[in-house]
């Protein structure tokens, strides 16, 4: 039973930690530890923030995260 739960969360990990680590240029384990420590300190409220970020990353095609490539002044 526990293995099924662990497998489910491993397969459905949303990549929030990996996304933050890539954006900040640090290792994924440090981001994960940061979420764990913040959850203990703030009594679980960062878990809600994590789930919101996971939802946004899962539905990012609805948002415009990609900046439009602008022509430089020299290409005009």
Secondary structure, 3 states (H helix, E strand, C coil): CHHHHHHHHHHCCCCHHHHHHHHHCCCHHHHHHHHHHHHHHCCCHHHHHHHHHHHHHHCHHHCCCCCCCCCCHHHC
